[in-house]
Amino acid sequence: MSERIHIPYLTPGLNGSDGLMRQHFRQAAKLKERLTWEVRAQRRGPTITQPVRVTYTRYAAVLMDWDNACASFKHIGDALTAAGVLSDDSPKIIAEFLPRQVKCKRAEQRTEILIEKI
């Protein structure tokens, strides 16, 4: 069983003017709510309570350092839990996390999350 979630934009990393380190809590809450609705609209099955592998792919015109790219999953992981796709975003449920970055044209930027039961 696998589930694929498409998000038509990129989320911020750690750094930058809108990065997680400088992000105001209200701005973060709005982004989490937006992501939760994006995920809910694509949700197919029951809440996953077993260990899974999450492949997180950022299609971006400019690639980030790996620490920033991995951190950009923070709000998405919270949204997956809030939308009821995953019962928790802890290592007990997300047993494997595979971040990927693919260079693309700016107009093609997006995020894809593949969730596979282990």
Secondary structure in CASP SS format (residue, H / E / C, confidence):
PFRMAT SS
TARGET T0000
AUTHOR 0000-0000-0000
METHOD secondary structure of the structure
MODEL  1
M C 1.00
S E 1.00
E E 1.00
R E 1.00
I E 1.00
H E 1.00
I E 1.00
P C 1.00
Y C 1.00
L C 1.00
T C 1.00
P C 1.00
G C 1.00
L C 1.00
N C 1.00
G C 1.00
S C 1.00
D C 1.00
G C 1.00
L C 1.00
M C 1.00
R C 1.00
Q C 1.00
H C 1.00
F H 1.00
R H 1.00
Q H 1.00
A H 1.00
A H 1.00
K H 1.00
L H 1.00
K H 1.00
E H 1.00
R H 1.00
L H 1.00
T H 1.00
W H 1.00
E H 1.00
V H 1.00
R H 1.00
A H 1.00
Q H 1.00
R C 1.00
R C 1.00
G C 1.00
P C 1.00
T C 1.00
I E 1.00
T C 1.00
Q C 1.00
P C 1.00
V E 1.00
R E 1.00
V E 1.00
T E 1.00
Y E 1.00
T E 1.00
R E 1.00
Y E 1.00
A E 1.00
A C 1.00
V C 1.00
L C 1.00
M C 1.00
D C 1.00
W H 1.00
D H 1.00
N H 1.00
A H 1.00
C H 1.00
A H 1.00
S C 1.00
F C 1.00
K H 1.00
H H 1.00
I H 1.00
G H 1.00
D H 1.00
A H 1.00
L H 1.00
T H 1.00
A H 1.00
A C 1.00
G C 1.00
V C 1.00
L E 1.00
S C 1.00
D C 1.00
D C 1.00
S C 1.00
P C 1.00
K C 1.00
I C 1.00
I E 1.00
A E 1.00
E E 1.00
F E 1.00
L E 1.00
P E 1.00
R E 1.00
Q E 1.00
V E 1.00
K E 1.00
C C 1.00
K C 1.00
R H 1.00
A H 1.00
E H 1.00
Q C 1.00
R E 1.00
T E 1.00
E E 1.00
I E 1.00
L E 1.00
I E 1.00
E E 1.00
K E 1.00
I C 1.00
END
